[in-house]
């Protein structure tokens, strides 16, 4: 048994017993009152999930196992002094709740490199059977499902293992799946945008650095960017669409491939992970309509007001939970200001940030007028030469695997049951609220 799995047992089993005792002794405690509006408006703000890996505070932003993003950049192991934290370290933190040692990170990096070699050929075959014009997310998700033929969890379940041990094959499947996602993503990228000129993995590189290498970017700058990107997009508590969909399907005891595929179908929506592409299309239209890559703040103001007057939103601005600038936006902007401050798109994003929040706030209709992670992520990738918008959501998906699949392991460690909320007709809601038609 590897030492990470042993550590997970030491941490996980006592917490699983604590959860059982909590339910037994406090199961009837009222923890929240729920309004009609919360139910009908997408359950916003309702406490309905147990997720340990991260927590999103409306005023403070995201924390991973209690650590803010600036703290992660300081404390997680890095390849180089002053560089970006390794995603392997964030995975370990979310899995066991402790900052990893360099030995822990090195083990996970080597383990993922080893497991990445086991992708079945039919996963590539099903990708190749799709037209190149199919969106990368279609190809990505198809390959994820194709790899489920190697599911440890399904085999263990069919063999009749004790349910208290379900976490073990889930862990093995998650380790396999995460290890292979960069290979699949890079394969799709090279297939669609680079004439099927594929690049083999380098077993000596870290997980994110290898992704950059297989995509065709050998500079340390792009590898550094990819490490940051993979860390910042890894998790966002349990209620977002990709996390909740992964969890929901997992409660049916579906294997990690089925569960993660469900999450990726959700991520592909324009109100979730596809939003980064929406931002880039809006920026393109802005540049084309104004006629310059360097518009003035007044020109941006007029264009923003015109967009709103047409009944459209400003993509990349606003958030269902946050009520401040997304720390993930801030960290990416800090990265850009440090390394590529003069890149045209970065300068444009910076100007938009100065103008748009004030306009949105003045409407009185927007609870959060500030930028989210998508307001800059595409521009940062584009400025480093990754200019194909269609790949952006897939890269988001590779990163998001770290958090949602870690949570899936914990779902089985805790023995969480099938998720099955009840529903009612409109007549029931009218009756319950004494509404007069």
HELIX and SHEET records of a PDB file:
HELIX    1   1 UNK A    3  UNK A   26  1                                  24    
HELIX    2   2 UNK A   36  UNK A   40  1                                   5    
HELIX    3   3 UNK A   69  UNK A   75  1                                   7    
HELIX    4   4 UNK A   87  UNK A   96  1                                  10    
HELIX    5   5 UNK A  102  UNK A  115  1                                  14    
HELIX    6   6 UNK A  116  UNK A  118  5                                   3    
HELIX    7   7 UNK A  121  UNK A  129  1                                   9    
HELIX    8   8 UNK A  136  UNK A  146  1                                  11    
HELIX    9   9 UNK A  147  UNK A  150  5                                   4    
HELIX   10  10 UNK A  152  UNK A  158  1                                   7    
HELIX   11  11 UNK A  163  UNK A  165  5                                   3    
HELIX   12  12 UNK A  166  UNK A  193  1                                  28    
HELIX   13  13 UNK A  207  UNK A  215  1                                   9    
HELIX   14  14 UNK A  220  UNK A  232  1                                  13    
HELIX   15  15 UNK A  241  UNK A  250  1                                  10    
HELIX   16  16 UNK A  256  UNK A  267  1                                  12    
HELIX   17  17 UNK A  275  UNK A  290  1                                  16    
HELIX   18  18 UNK A  297  UNK A  309  1                                  13    
HELIX   19  19 UNK A  327  UNK A  339  1                                  13    
HELIX   20  20 UNK A  344  UNK A  363  1                                  20    
HELIX   21  21 UNK A  374  UNK A  383  1                                  10    
HELIX   22  22 UNK A  389  UNK A  391  5                                   3    
HELIX   23  23 UNK A  392  UNK A  414  1                                  23    
HELIX   24  24 UNK A  426  UNK A  432  1                                   7    
SHEET    1   A 3 UNK A  54  UNK A  57  0                                        
SHEET    2   A 3 UNK A  61  UNK A  64 -1                                        
SHEET    3   A 3 UNK A  67  UNK A  68 -1                                        
END                                                                             
